[in-house]
């Protein structure tokens, strides 16, 4: 099934670079938070650094609203690798963001 949708914050703004995945395949959201990928899995998740992960049943259209994490300290970074078609500019932005966050805690 082709799954399309958008990842937004609580104010309705798109979250660029959010990871949308099914546990096997994934893609990063575009500049406006939209995404599209193919999946055969039953559940789809969206996650971004600084936000709580959200999981929903797979459907042709999904809108994820991510809520900012209430954790004041970053205790761990989870790196998930997928062989997926991704926007190289957004992917590079996510990598830079992760490196900046790690640098703050070293």
N, C-alpha and C positions, 0 to 999 in steps of 0.2 A: 504494500500500500504506500502511496505517496502521501507524506505528512507535511502539511504546510501550517505555518502559524507565526506567532510573534511572541517575543519575550519582553515584558514591560516591568517597570517598577510601580510602586503604589500610586504615583502621580500620573501614570499612563504613558510615560516616556519609554521609548524603546531602549533596550540594553544591548548595545553593540558588543560583540565578542562573547556573549553568553554561550556556553556549551550546551547544546541540545543533543541528547544521546539515548540509545535504547539498550545500553550495556555492551553492544557489539559494534555499532556504527554510530557516528556522530558528526556534527557540523557546528561551526560557530555562526552565531546570528550576524546578519548584515548590519550596516550602519544604523538602520532604523529598527533593529531588533527582529526583523523577519528571518525566517528560515524555511528550507524545503529539503527533505531527504526521504529516501525510501527505507522502509522497515517492515519486518515480518514479526516483530516482537509485540508483546501485549501491553507493555508499559513504556512510556517515554518520560525522560527527566530533563530538567533544565537547571543549570547551576552557573554561578558567577562568583568570583572572589568578593567577599563582603556581603553576600546574600545567602539566605537559606535555600537549600536544594528543594525543588518541587517535582513530584512525580504524578503523572496522570495516565489514565488508560489511553491506549493508542486510538486515534481517530483521524479522519482526513484533515480536520482543522483543529488546532489546539492553540489556546492562548495561555501562556504562563505568566502569572503575576508573582514576581520575586519580592520577598520582604527582606529588608536589610537585616543582617545578622546582628544580634545583640552582644556578640562576643567582642570584648574590647581588645583582646589579644589574639593574634594569629598563632595558634599552637602547632599547626601542621599545614602542609600544602600537599594536595592530592594531584598528581599528574596522571592524566588519562590520555593514552595515545590511541588514535584511530586512523585507519587508512580511509580517508574520506576526502571528498572534494571540498575544499575550503577556500575562502577568500584570503589570499596571501597577505593583504594589507591588514585585515582584522586579526589574522593569526599572529602576525608580527606584533601588533599592538598588545595582544594578550600576553605574549612572551615578555615584552618590555614591562608591562604592568606587574607580572609575577616577579620579575627580577628586581623591580623597584621595591615591591613589598618585602621580598627577602632581604634586600640590602638594609632596610629600616630596622630589621630585627637582628642583624649581625653585630 
